[in-house]
């Protein structure tokens, strides 16, 4: 079991930056691949980015590639999502998720067994 708590969301102007954090508790953090997803009002949950348990592999959605960076600190049991050049269409609730297959870097939400409660990101134009 792992518990996930996101933080770092907020209101930012277009072109600004935010860094989201997801703190995990439970089993050894490096045993989990981690993903970030987002859900805008009236839309389905959307994959953003994923990282392997070691941090050696990442996979970005095209919508954020070049504007975002995922990283993890296994000593701190935390994964980060740095988002730059934010756009109004980035407005959503952002969720982190954990998969107990540490080498599996996947965009499919059904592959993640653990989810946080989400943090709101609002980008104003």
Buried (B, 14 or more C-beta within 10 A) or exposed (E): EBEBBBEBBEEBEEEBEBEBBBBBEBEEBBBBBBBBBBBBEEEEBBBBBBBBBEBEBBBBBEBBEEBBBBEBEBEEBBBBBBBBEBBEEBBBBBBBBBBBBBEBBBBEBEBBEBBBEBBEBBBEE
